């Protein structure tokens, strides 16, 4: 179920990115922004609906959340986890998680770029 959802999500991400590129051009990563925001909305929607109204089974959760949204964007998981920390009253942890993920993610990106350039 995870693999099926991931395949659908990855293809959906590619289609959204292509459509955004055609619509607005390459000057700004509109496709990625759309995917990340939409994925964040969808994980919130699915997790709340699936735990309060629909009694979403583990199989469906794996298909939709882990697979589909995981293939579509991992940003949705990041947003939901930050939300969970805030709701649990862990404001410091939530802020640290948000800032750390962005800062360390960018640092890791720069380190990866540097390492790849050193090889070539």
N, C-alpha and C positions, 0 to 999 in steps of 0.2 A: 504494500500500500504506500509506503514511503517513496519507493522508487517511481511508482506510477504518478503520484502527486508531484514529485520533484521534476519529472520529465515535463509534465503539463506546466508547472510553474516556471521552469527555465525557458520554455518556448514562449510563454506569455510575456515574460520579461523581455525577451528578444523582440517580440512584436511591438510592445509598448515603446521600447527604445527606438526602433526603426520608425514608427509613426511619429514620435516626437522629433526625431532628427529631420524627417521630411517636412514636418510642420514648421519647426522653428530654427532649424540649422544646428551646426555644431558649436556655436559660441558659448553655450552653457549646457551642462548635463541635465537637461529637462527630463529626459527619459528616466534617468536614475532617480531624480527627485520625485517624479510621479510614482515610480515603482515603490520607493521607500515610504512615501506618505500613504499611498494606497495599501501597501502591505501592513503598515501600522494600524490603519483603520480596520482592515479585515481581520487581523489577529484579535483586536479588541472586540469586534463584533462577534466573531466565531467563538471565542473563549467565553464571553459572557452569555451568549445565547446557548452555547453548548453546556454550560454548567448551571444555568438557571431555568431554562424553558424547554430545551430539547433533550436533555440527558444524552448528550453526544457520546457515543460509544468510543472505546479506545481505538478501534479500527478507523472510524471516521475522523477522530482527532489526529491520528497519525497521517492519514491521507491528506486532510485539509491543512492542518497547522504545520506539522513537521515536514511533510512532503511538499505540498503545493506552495505554501508560503515560504518554506525553507528554500525551495528552488526559485521562487519569485524574488525573495529578498530576505536576508538575515536581519535586516534592520527592523523588521516587525518584531522579532524575538527580543531584540535589544530594547525597543520601546516598551514592550509588555513587561519585561523584567524590571525596568526602571520604574514603571508604574506600580508593580507589585511591591517594590521596596518603599515607595512613597506611601502606599495604602497601609502597609504594615507599620508605618510610623518611623521607618529608618531613613529619615531625611538626609543625614550625613552620608550614609552608605549610598543612597540614591544619587546624590550629587557627586560623590566620589566615583561611582560607577559611570555616570554620564560623562563627566569631564575626563576620567581616566580612559574610557573607551575611545573617545574622540582623539585625545592627545596621544595616547599610546598607539592607537591605530595609525595615525598620521606618522608618528615616529617610526613604526614598523614599516610602513610604506616607504619612507625615505631610506631606511636601512636596506630594505629589499632592492630598491632601485640602485643604491650604491653598490651592493654586493653583485648585482647582475652586471652593472657597468664594469666592475673590476674583472669579471670573467671575460668580458668581450673586449 
